Amino acid sequence: MTEQTWNAFTVERKDRVAQVTLIGPGKGNAQGPDFWRELPLIFAELDADPEVRAVVLAGAGKHFSFGLDLAAMAPMMAPVLGDKAQAAPRTAFHEDIKQMQRSINAVADCRKPVVAAIQGWCIGGAVDLVTAADIRYASADAKFSIREVKVAIVADMGTLARLPAIIGDGHLRELALTGKDIDAARAEKIGLVNDVFADADAVLAAAHATAAEIAANPPLVVHGIKDVLDHRRSAGVDDSLRYVAAWNAAFLASEDIGEAMAAVFQKRTPDFQGR
């Protein structure tokens, strides 16, 4: 089968398993406009492909993903951060958030189970992405951070909706409220990842081995297992996503987010004032 060319991903199919690999184009496979546009198209295509029974989700290079590409996504955020950001820009931004949420949802809603292979940094929006996977493996050098709080944003792409069922409320609150980094050993201890492997090659091989095991099972039964498991939490996830989209459309704009963005680009510690 001839593969389509994507800007933010590569997609390869072999032996009933597809590998979707983040490739940027931003540094550290950061999530720019191409990522958000292409992700739901890719997973809709894989969902509809009868030759694909499982998916491995990986990142090219040393890191899985640095998360949201702030520089590339700045034009989308600029109107709602302006001095006169009233109903029209806030409504447009609300729809932008929901569209981005639908991109991550496409991974979670794919009938083909998704196994994430994570190496290096997995930050912010990358955590949103891997929480939408069914199974998560990490290399020993992997590090995770729900870092949105550090840039004055309430995480709104699924981390706060999906992680309570993965790591529990207490661990989630600690990570989301502090924005701290955790290593692979801590991630495994709290259940964020299923297992830890020596390096990037080993974690990718393990992800493919599990995907191959899944692909060998009756596909309609696999779809049914996913559907039943997702059913018990789908209403809560949907409600949480709707709520946080409205929250950020209303309250994202602040002096603190301007300070956070300036601090990122100036490579200094931000000084938040709660304004």
Residue, then its C-alpha position, 0 to 999 in steps of 0.5 A: m500500500t502506498e503511504q501518504t506523505w505527512n509533514a508531522f508524521t511518518v506512517e508505516r504498515k507491516d504485518r497488521v501493525a502500523q507505526v505512527t512516528l512523530i517527526g516534528p517539524g519543530k525541535g523535539n517533535a513539538q506539536g505545531p499546526d501540522f501535528w494537530r491537522e494531520l493526527p485525526l486524519i491518520f488515525a481515521e485512516l488507520d481505524a478504517d483500514p482492515e489490514v491494520r489491527a494495532v498501532v505503535l505510536a513513537g517519536a523520532g530521534k532522542h525524544f518522544s515530544f517536547g509538547l506544544d510548539l508555542a512559537a508555531m501555535a502563537p498566531m492561534m493564541a494571539p487574538v484571545l490574548g489581545d487587549k480587546a479579546q471579547a466574545a468573538p475571539r474567545t468563541a473562535f479560540h473555544e472552537d480551536i481548543k475543541q478541534m485540537q481535543r478532537s485530534i487527541n480523541a482520534v487516538a483514544d477513539c481508534r478501534k485499533p489498540v495503540v501502544a506508545a513507545i516513549q523515549g527521552w522527554c514527554i512534555g505537556g501536550a505529549v502527555d495528553l497524547v500518550t494518555a490517549a494510548d491504550i498501553r504505554y512503555a518507556s525507555a529508562d531515559a524517559k522523563f515526563s512533565i505535565r508542564e502546562v502550569k509552568v506556562a500559565i495554562v490549564a492542561d486542556m487536551g486530555t491529561l486532566a480527563r484521562l489520567p485519573a483512571i491511569i495514575g489516580d487522583g493524588h499522583l495527578r494532582e501532584l504532577a499537574l499542580t507542581g509541573k515537576d519532571i518525573d523519570a521513567a522509574r517514578a512513571e512506572k511506579i505510579g502506573l503512568v507506563n506499563d514497563v520500562f526498557a533499557d533504551a529507545d530501541a528496546v522500548l520500540a521493540a517491546a511496543h511492536a511485540t505487544a502490538a503483534e500479540i494484539a494483532a494476532n487476536p480476533p479483531l472484532v473481539v479486540h474492538g469490543i474489549k476497547d469499546v467496553l473498557d472505554h464506555r465506563r469512562s467516556a462520559g466523564v472524559d467528554d464532560s471534562l474536555r468540554y468544561v476545560a475548553a470553556w474554562n480556557a476560552a474564558f480565563l486563559a488570557s492573563e498577565d501571567i501567560g504573557e510573562a510565561m511566554a516571555a520567560v520561555f523565549q528569554k530562557r529565564t524563570p517567570d515571576f507570576q503575579g496572579r494577574 
